[in-house]
Amino acid sequence: MKYIVRFNNLSIGIYNVISNNCVEYAVDKDQLRKLEKEGIELNPMLKKDFTGKAFPFFDNRISNSKRFEDVSIGYHTDPFTLEEIK
C-alpha cells in the first residue's frame, strides 16, 4: 500500500509498504523547505528518505487507525495524516 504523508494538509512525502519486511519513505524536499521557511522544524527522521523493515512513526498510525471505519489515518494530537493512494 502507498500513502501520501501530509503535515497540516501539505504533502511532505510518500510512504510505501512494499511487504511485511520492507517499507520506503520518500521525502518531498521542496515541501520541507516551505515548512522550514515558515519556521516549522520536523523531527530529523522525517526529513530523510528511508528504506528498511519498519518505520514505526507511520506504521503505528496505520495499524491504530484501521481499528475504526471511516477515520483518517493519523492522530488527533498531531498534524500528520496519511492518505492511501488507490
Residue pairs with C-beta under 8 A, 6 or more apart in sequence:
1 16
1 17
1 84
1 85
2 14
2 15
2 16
2 17
2 84
2 85
3 14
3 15
3 16
3 17
3 58
3 62
3 73
3 82
3 83
3 84
3 85
4 11
4 13
4 14
4 82
4 83
4 85
5 11
5 12
5 13
5 14
5 15
5 25
5 58
5 80
5 81
5 82
6 12
6 80
6 81
6 82
6 83
7 35
7 40
7 42
7 79
7 80
8 79
9 81
10 31
10 34
10 35
11 28
11 31
12 27
12 28
12 31
12 32
12 35
12 42
12 46
13 25
13 26
13 27
13 28
13 31
13 46
14 24
14 25
14 26
14 28
14 85
15 23
15 24
15 25
15 55
15 58
15 82
16 23
16 24
16 25
16 26
17 23
17 62
18 24
21 53
22 51
22 52
22 53
23 50
23 51
23 52
23 53
23 54
23 55
23 58
23 59
24 49
24 50
24 51
25 49
25 50
25 51
25 55
25 58
26 49
27 46
27 47
27 48
27 49
32 42
32 47
35 41
35 42
43 57
45 57
46 57
58 82
61 73
61 74
61 75
61 80
61 82
62 73
62 82
64 75
65 71
65 72
65 73
65 74
72 81
72 83
73 81
73 82
73 83
73 84
74 80
74 81
74 82
